[in-house]
Every structure is written in structure tokens, then in C-alpha cells.
Amino acid sequence: MQINGSGRAGLGGRRLSPPSSPPGASLDLSSLLPSAWLGGVYASGAPELRKLTFGILPLTDCAPIVVAHERCLFAKHGIESAISKFTSWTSCRDALMTGEAQAAHMLFGMPVAAAVGRLGTEQKPLIIPWILSRNGQAITLSMKHSGTIGATPKELRPRAIECRDKGRPLVFGMTLGPGTHAMWLRYWLAAGGIDPDRDVALITIPPPQMVANMRSQRMDGFCVGEPWNARAVAVELGYTAILSEQIWPDHPEKVLAFAEEFAETNPNSVKAALRAIYEASLWCDDPANRAELVTLLSDSAYVGVAPQLVAERLGGTVDCGNGRTVAELRGPTFAARNANYPQAKYAVWWLAQFRRWRMLTEIPEYLGVAGRVMRPDFYDAALKELGVTPGGADFAPDTLFDGNTFEPSEPEEYAASFQITALRKN
């Protein structure tokens, strides 16, 4: 489905080379910051290509793209926008790879996976100049587990091992192997002593099909973005075991991705799109706009669910569906707390998780991959053209809910440090 922005009422070189480092060496991520303004990426001027198609999936966190389109913010910055709605991440990936779409709402791990050959056969390098959102996902369990399994995966382990030993492993859905939902699900299960590659079965299901697959009793649980967890609760098929922000507060989630070749050829178009997305992100975070945002997203052209399913997980108190509530939910964040800066350390975290699960059998060049995928040069230039002081890089360690701390300068050690890991220390 494609929605053009110009026909609806109310709608709307040289770059710094990344440093190399020996595999497994401690990393100095500060070396990835641009040290000078060089080449066409920073040149002012009109968009080289005005007509841009943005790929999205029906998820709440596509909001900045929808708002920039519907409120004519893309048009304000010289972009004639169209939105193509896809049902799966693979179809969205293919659209960006073939040029059917010039930009896309994507799982954070997808451009990282493309850089290391883990995103399919027909691949092009992809870049992340902008993080679209943080938080806003959850792990949902089937109601048949309610009463015995709450928020901790340790409560799930006895049942998982019993089913595994009987040859009928528990089945969990995620949306793409190298994507965010797979990583949150794997991380949560492993924190409870459940090996996601040996003790349970993981299957790939597009986000809009999660609830239907639970209804057919194909799955014991799933990890997905909203509003599909809220949908499972509303129809009394599942309950929320844990919200993703409880696993990693303010974790990176979706990104606005471009093909590297397109961005290098059309830097002004990319910067124009980012300027519009910046303004849309601020608008999305403003509580005064909550009702209008819910109306926009719930439309069948975008997410296509009842408005209350979008509204109830944008923040505040959440009904988990099994008698539990979570208060003071931040929910999806689109701009606040330096949400949009393309942090290199997050690409390093993903690579470390790929190593942990042996999705990469060789040690990657962590800095080289992060430097190619994460592009703060575009981000900085777009905001400076708006007269806005850009947010900066964050190299601080992060501690997740299981108490393990990610030190960005020691990714290989981190990957091998878990009790459950496909790697083993020498």
C-alpha cells in the first residue's frame, strides 16, 4: 500500500573513513566521531531527489514518519513523500535494497546485519543516520501460562525444560533473526537459564500476524512492538510478561535507514528527510498531541487497530492482562533524552550479541562496522541546518535487567561473559 503525500488534505564526496582495529581489541568509540566537515554530505542545497518513498510496518513506532508525512513536514523541507506499508521486515528490506523505497522504518539490527552479510542474499550496505525510537516493545506469553509464570524467565525454565525433554519444545515468535525482538527474547530467556537455541523453538512471524498465530495455539509467546502486545491482552489470548524498557531502559529500537549508495549520492535529500523527522519526533513526544497521534496511527492506512490499543501503551500505567500492572511506563520515546543520535556503541552491542549466539563465527571488526553503519555526520549536519545543537555520542556502559554490564570498549569479552552463550572463553 502506498500513500502519496501531495494529494491528501492535511498531508502532506568524501566522508571520514572509520578507523580499523584488531579483532577483539578494546575499542575507543570516540574515534568514530567526525573531526571535520568534509565533502558533499555537509554542502547546503535543495534535495537532489525530491520524491522519496518511506517504507513502514504497522507498528506504533513508525509514528515520526507518519506525522512528518501527514502534517506536511516532509513537504516543508522540500520532500514529496509517499509511504509504502509492508507486512514483514523482509519485504521492507527488499524494497530498500531494490530502490522501491528510498528510506525505511527498520529494526535496529537490520543495517548492522547487512554490514556483516546476515540480512539475506541480495544485500546492499545500509546506514543509520537517525534512531527513530526507543522502548515500546514487550514479551507476551500465552494465557495458558498465566498463574504460574509472571515476569521472570526463571519461572518459565522448568516448563521449558520439561517440554524440551518430551520433544515438544515451547515455541516463541519473533520478527526477524538479527532484529530487536529476537535479541530481547533471546536475552530474556537466557537470563532465566533457558538456551534459546537448545531449549525452545524460535520462529519468525510478521508483527501483524502474532496474535493470529497465538490464537491458533502455534506459539507459547512472542516478542513484538506495540500495539500487538496490547492486542493480545485485549482479546484475552496473552499477557505481558515484561516490557522491553524493563529489560534495557531507553534501549534503541527502530531506525530510519537508507541505502549507503543512495545517501552518498543524495545527501541533501537525506538531510531534508531528517530535518522533517526531527520536527515530527518532537511533535510525537509532546503529550498535548497524544490524541491526534493516536488518531493518525490507528487509521487503516498505517497501524489499523482500535485507537485505545495504540493509546494505552504510549506511557503511563499498563494492564499486563494477568492481574499485574506496570506504572510509570515511559513507552516509545521519539526525541527526548537524546533518543535520535546514531550511537556507535549500539551497533557494537548488536555485533556482540551476534557473536554471543554465533550468528557470526568470526570476530568482526567492531569499530569498522559501527563506523560504516552509524552516520552521525548526516544527523549533525541536518540539525545544524535547523540551528539546533545536535545531541552527542554516549560511550558510557549500560547495565541490563539481569545485572550484566555492557562495556562498549570490550565487546568480545562481553559476548563471552554470559552463563548462556554459544561462545566459550579460552
C-alpha positions as MATLAB code, in Angstrom:
seq = 'MQINGSGRAGLGGRRLSPPSSPPGASLDLSSLLPSAWLGGVYASGAPELRKLTFGILPLTDCAPIVVAHERCLFAKHGIESAISKFTSWTSCRDALMTGEAQAAHMLFGMPVAAAVGRLGTEQKPLIIPWILSRNGQAITLSMKHSGTIGATPKELRPRAIECRDKGRPLVFGMTLGPGTHAMWLRYWLAAGGIDPDRDVALITIPPPQMVANMRSQRMDGFCVGEPWNARAVAVELGYTAILSEQIWPDHPEKVLAFAEEFAETNPNSVKAALRAIYEASLWCDDPANRAELVTLLSDSAYVGVAPQLVAERLGGTVDCGNGRTVAELRGPTFAARNANYPQAKYAVWWLAQFRRWRMLTEIPEYLGVAGRVMRPDFYDAALKELGVTPGGADFAPDTLFDGNTFEPSEPEEYAASFQITALRKN';
ca = [
       0.000    0.000    0.000;
       1.415    3.374   -0.991;
       0.144    6.692    0.305;
       1.235    9.825   -1.516;
       1.715   12.963    0.484;
       0.886   15.531   -2.157;
      -2.722   14.559   -2.853;
      -4.342   14.256    0.568;
      -5.874   17.086    2.514;
      -3.805   17.663    5.609;
      -0.879   15.510    4.403;
       1.223   16.397    3.358;
      32.058   13.440   -1.783;
      34.225   12.304    0.638;
      33.474   11.020    4.097;
      35.668   10.199    7.032;
      36.768    6.600    6.901;
      36.109    4.583   10.059;
      39.211    3.527   11.953;
      40.238   -0.085   11.900;
      41.107   -2.142   14.945;
      42.438   -5.625   15.532;
      39.641   -8.161   16.068;
      38.671   -8.372   19.715;
      40.763   -5.356   20.728;
      39.448   -2.845   23.242;
      37.661   -0.097   21.392;
      37.867    3.680   21.574;
      34.487    4.669   20.167;
      35.293    8.357   20.390;
      37.448    7.878   17.294;
      34.253    7.388   15.284;
      33.170   10.996   15.735;
      33.575   13.249   12.675;
      36.578   15.516   13.140;
      35.895   17.921   10.269;
      33.206   18.894    7.837;
      34.305   17.376    4.551;
      32.709   16.927    1.185;
      29.178   16.935   -0.158;
      27.468   15.494    2.900;
      27.746   18.904    4.525;
      27.026   21.036    1.449;
      23.877   23.112    1.569;
      21.311   22.976   -1.182;
      17.977   21.606   -2.280;
      17.254   17.869   -2.237;
      18.820   16.105   -5.214;
      15.781   13.825   -5.357;
      12.522   15.312   -4.157;
      10.228   12.277   -4.426;
      11.018    9.818   -1.640;
       9.111    6.701   -0.632;
       9.302    5.682    3.016;
       8.694    2.049    3.933;
       6.928    1.293    7.207;
       5.424   -1.624    9.107;
       2.143   -1.300   11.043;
       3.697   -0.537   14.422;
       3.305    2.382   16.805;
       6.961    3.335   16.393;
       6.511    4.282   12.737;
       4.944    7.442   14.214;
       7.571   10.066   13.224;
       7.353    9.032    9.560;
       3.556    9.130    9.581;
       3.485   12.505   11.340;
       6.098   14.051    9.016;
       4.003   12.864    6.068;
       0.526   13.774    7.345;
       1.488   17.153    8.802;
       3.369   18.206    5.655;
       6.746   18.374    7.389;
       8.429   16.477    4.569;
       6.907   18.969    2.117;
       8.110   21.860    4.286;
      11.678   20.630    3.774;
      11.358   20.028    0.042;
      10.427   16.333    0.016;
       7.416   14.961   -1.837;
       6.723   11.935    0.335;
       4.926    8.662   -0.202;
       4.517    5.881    2.349;
       4.549    2.190    1.479;
       3.143   -0.095    4.153;
       4.649   -3.573    4.366;
       3.571   -6.561    6.436;
       7.007   -8.065    7.098;
      10.550   -6.849    7.693;
      11.828   -8.926    4.793;
       9.524   -7.153    2.333;
      10.539   -3.778    3.755;
      14.196   -4.816    3.467;
      13.725   -5.852   -0.151;
      12.064   -2.533   -1.018;
      15.049   -0.591    0.317;
      17.539   -2.892   -1.393;
      15.833   -2.615   -4.799;
      15.133    1.116   -4.622;
      11.353    0.730   -4.419;
      11.732    2.717   -1.197;
      14.460    5.280   -0.555;
      14.148    5.218    3.248;
      12.654    2.783    5.711;
      11.451    2.284    9.249;
      13.672   -0.638   10.323;
      14.688   -2.804   13.235;
      17.979   -1.524   14.609;
      19.788   -4.780   13.893;
      18.952   -4.889   10.196;
      21.559   -2.406    8.869;
      24.129   -3.926   11.248;
      23.305   -7.384    9.913;
      23.591   -6.131    6.322;
      27.115   -4.890    7.049;
      28.243   -8.383    8.081;
      26.351  -10.410    5.486;
      23.458  -11.538    7.700;
      20.473   -9.844    6.048;
      19.788  -12.075    3.056;
      21.416  -12.833   -0.276;
      20.760   -9.638   -2.271;
      22.343   -7.111    0.048;
      23.486   -3.513   -0.133;
      25.210   -1.583    2.633;
      22.664    0.298    4.751;
      23.253    3.223    7.070;
      21.630    4.557   10.246;
      21.742    8.355   10.395;
      18.812    8.537   12.822;
      17.337    6.441   15.624;
      13.558    6.724   15.288;
      12.501    5.353   18.658;
      13.416    3.782   21.956;
      11.361    1.391   24.109;
       7.858    0.353   23.057;
       8.153   -3.452   22.781;
       7.158   -6.353   25.036;
       7.272  -10.108   25.514;
       3.806  -11.663   25.592;
       3.062  -15.142   26.914;
       0.020  -17.290   26.172;
      -2.705  -17.178   28.823;
      -2.168  -20.891   29.416;
       0.986  -19.908   31.330;
      -0.802  -17.322   33.480;
      -0.827  -18.079   37.188;
       2.474  -19.950   37.199;
       4.740  -17.702   35.124;
       4.898  -13.967   35.738;
       7.607  -11.515   34.760;
      10.729  -13.572   35.382;
      12.038  -16.104   32.880;
      13.313  -18.270   35.758;
       9.691  -19.222   36.399;
       9.444  -20.408   32.798;
      12.525  -22.625   32.870;
      11.027  -25.788   34.470;
       8.234  -25.886   31.898;
      10.632  -25.170   29.037;
      12.956  -27.998   30.071;
      10.065  -30.410   30.600;
       8.641  -29.694   27.147;
      12.079  -29.913   25.558;
      12.708  -33.306   27.124;
       9.356  -34.569   25.838;
      10.300  -33.487   22.313;
       7.660  -30.742   22.200;
       9.616  -27.564   22.899;
       7.865  -24.328   23.732;
       7.548  -22.095   20.657;
       8.233  -18.356   20.654;
       7.703  -15.895   17.840;
      10.000  -13.032   16.890;
      10.012  -10.845   13.796;
      13.481  -11.319   12.215;
      16.560  -13.298   13.251;
      19.016  -10.371   13.635;
      16.352   -7.885   14.712;
      15.487   -6.283   18.012;
      12.683   -8.643   19.002;
      14.883  -11.682   18.545;
      17.544  -10.082   20.725;
      15.159   -9.070   23.534;
      13.579  -12.528   23.502;
      16.918  -14.347   23.482;
      18.278  -12.108   26.217;
      15.215  -12.588   28.452;
      15.097  -16.357   28.020;
      18.826  -16.775   28.648;
      18.606  -14.635   31.793;
      16.268  -17.321   33.137;
      18.597  -20.185   32.299;
      16.838  -21.090   29.036;
      19.062  -21.591   25.996;
      17.076  -20.099   23.091;
      18.870  -22.340   20.587;
      18.519  -25.624   22.502;
      15.684  -25.471   24.984;
      12.906  -23.788   22.956;
      11.982  -23.173   19.320;
      12.111  -19.680   17.810;
      10.052  -18.913   14.710;
       9.755  -15.799   12.530;
       6.306  -14.191   12.354;
       5.438  -10.761   10.875;
       4.193   -8.319   13.540;
       0.533   -8.115   12.415;
       0.276  -11.936   12.452;
       1.484  -12.503   16.014;
      -1.928  -12.540   17.657;
      -3.465  -14.781   14.993;
      -0.668  -17.299   15.460;
      -1.220  -17.288   19.213;
      -4.948  -17.788   18.615;
      -4.155  -20.883   16.561;
      -2.101  -22.150   19.531;
       1.075  -22.273   17.452;
       3.021  -20.226   19.984;
       3.642  -20.059   23.710;
       4.814  -16.475   23.485;
       6.218  -13.770   21.278;
       8.204  -10.556   21.285;
       6.962   -7.720   19.108;
       6.366   -3.995   19.023;
       3.136   -2.319   20.011;
       0.247   -2.350   19.547;
       0.326   -6.124   19.054;
       1.091   -6.974   22.682;
      -1.819   -4.763   23.737;
      -3.956   -6.524   21.131;
      -3.179   -9.953   22.629;
      -4.213   -8.677   26.067;
      -7.414   -7.085   24.726;
      -8.619  -10.345   23.158;
      -7.526  -12.314   26.251;
      -5.113  -14.560   24.386;
      -1.924  -13.398   26.103;
      -0.438  -11.335   28.892;
       2.611   -9.106   29.055;
       5.446  -10.810   30.896;
       7.910   -7.943   30.564;
       8.206   -4.663   28.715;
      11.364   -4.080   26.714;
      12.190   -0.937   28.677;
      12.288   -3.141   31.781;
      14.965   -5.257   30.062;
      17.024   -2.234   28.976;
      15.693    1.228   29.853;
      15.682    3.530   26.806;
      17.119    0.846   24.565;
      17.498    1.604   20.843;
      14.662    0.158   18.798;
      13.703    1.349   15.295;
      15.818    3.433   12.941;
      15.372    5.432    9.772;
      17.589    3.529    7.353;
      18.898    4.430    3.902;
      20.965    2.532    1.376;
      24.524    3.818    1.731;
      24.810    4.387   -2.017;
      21.617    6.461   -2.075;
      22.727    8.584    0.883;
      26.135    9.324   -0.596;
      24.577   10.268   -3.938;
      21.691   12.277   -2.462;
      22.984   13.783    0.797;
      20.699   16.816    0.646;
      17.655   14.584    0.271;
      18.695   12.601    3.330;
      19.296   15.732    5.378;
      15.937   17.188    4.327;
      14.189   13.991    5.410;
      16.000   14.066    8.757;
      15.007   17.673    9.390;
      11.363   16.741    8.860;
      11.690   13.666   11.072;
      13.278   15.791   13.811;
      10.293   18.117   13.886;
       7.883   15.177   13.763;
       9.703   13.428   16.629;
       9.357   16.476   18.871;
       5.666   16.620   17.999;
       5.192   12.921   18.811;
       6.759   13.312   22.259;
       4.522   16.233   23.234;
       1.679   14.953   25.478;
      -0.565   17.687   24.091;
      -0.519   15.867   20.744;
      -1.298   12.402   22.131;
      -4.933   12.232   20.995;
      -4.131   13.364   17.442;
      -1.179   10.974   17.261;
      -3.417    8.065   18.284;
      -5.963    9.019   15.623;
      -3.299    9.185   12.919;
      -1.669    5.872   13.800;
      -4.872    3.887   14.282;
      -6.015    4.689   10.723;
      -6.137    1.620    8.467;
      -3.537    3.221    6.187;
      -0.961    2.845    8.956;
      -1.367    0.592   12.005;
      -5.056   -0.141   11.599;
      -6.208   -1.069   15.102;
      -8.649    0.368   17.624;
      -7.346    3.703   18.943;
      -7.302    2.533   22.560;
      -4.781   -0.184   21.683;
      -2.360    2.481   20.478;
      -3.127    4.888   23.297;
      -2.746    2.599   26.287;
       0.914    1.801   25.687;
       2.175    5.261   24.839;
       3.003    5.784   28.510;
       1.505    5.741   31.981;
       0.065    2.619   33.616;
      -0.128   -0.617   31.637;
      -2.514   -3.505   32.231;
      -0.430   -6.636   31.672;
      -3.512   -8.839   31.320;
      -2.829  -11.262   34.180;
      -3.706   -9.098   37.157;
      -0.431   -7.190   37.093;
       0.110   -3.565   36.127;
       3.229   -1.576   35.312;
       3.151    2.025   36.486;
       5.083    4.974   35.099;
       5.746    3.362   31.756;
       7.835    5.641   29.552;
       6.636    3.928   26.430;
       8.040    4.710   22.993;
      10.333    7.730   23.027;
      10.854    9.608   19.769;
      13.096   12.554   20.677;
      13.629   13.020   24.421;
      16.857   12.154   26.224;
      19.000   12.333   23.073;
      16.972    9.477   21.603;
      17.884   10.103   17.967;
      21.676   10.276   17.943;
      23.086    7.281   16.000;
      25.229    5.914   18.810;
      28.115    3.752   17.612;
      28.060    1.735   20.831;
      24.657    0.303   19.964;
      25.988   -1.218   16.745;
      28.805   -2.704   18.829;
      26.224   -4.200   21.238;
      24.410   -5.843   18.334;
      27.607   -7.288   16.945;
      28.451   -8.650   20.393;
      25.038  -10.341   20.554;
      25.555  -11.781   17.061;
      28.790  -13.235   18.396;
      27.151  -14.473   21.596;
      24.701  -16.542   19.544;
      27.271  -17.467   16.865;
      25.398  -15.627   14.159;
      28.949  -14.505   13.393;
      31.544  -17.256   13.575;
      34.475  -14.866   13.184;
      35.293  -11.860   15.343;
      34.020   -8.785   13.482;
      35.914   -5.553   13.122;
      33.661   -3.889   15.652;
      34.760   -0.306   15.060;
      34.887   -0.637   11.296;
      31.327   -1.964   11.089;
      29.981    0.576   13.580;
      31.711    3.424   11.742;
      30.214    2.442    8.422;
      26.666    1.820    9.641;
      26.209    4.606   12.181;
      26.340    8.004   10.482;
      26.259   10.949   12.904;
      27.651   13.139   10.113;
      24.226   13.238    8.444;
      22.494   13.673   11.798;
      24.764   16.552   12.856;
      24.516   18.340    9.534;
      20.712   18.113    9.400;
      20.248   19.547   12.892;
      22.839   22.284   12.417;
      20.951   23.422    9.330;
      17.949   23.882   11.644;
      20.050   25.867   14.083;
      19.752   23.063   16.638;
      22.695   21.882   18.715;
      22.965   18.151   17.996;
      22.969   15.580   20.749;
      26.302   13.910   21.361;
      27.806   10.458   21.498;
      27.409    8.337   24.603;
      30.214    5.888   25.389;
      29.041    5.000   28.902;
      28.464    1.353   29.862;
      24.886    0.074   30.049;
      23.553   -2.388   32.619;
      20.565   -4.508   31.613;
      17.938   -6.068   33.874;
      19.959   -9.216   34.637;
      22.788   -7.146   36.115;
      25.244   -7.741   33.254;
      27.035   -4.580   32.162;
      27.880   -3.871   28.548;
      31.228   -2.107   28.278;
      31.431   -0.790   24.695;
      35.231   -0.952   24.627;
      35.250   -4.719   25.369;
      32.595   -6.298   23.134;
      34.209   -9.691   22.595;
      34.740  -10.172   26.309;
      31.119   -9.162   26.868;
      29.828  -11.699   24.324;
      31.685  -14.499   26.095;
      30.817  -13.403   29.635;
      27.279  -14.781   29.885;
      26.419  -18.044   31.562;
      24.485  -18.991   28.434;
      26.457  -18.136   25.303;
      27.447  -20.020   22.177;
      30.992  -18.770   22.761;
      33.369  -20.128   25.327;
      36.290  -18.367   26.899;
      39.727  -19.767   26.111;
];
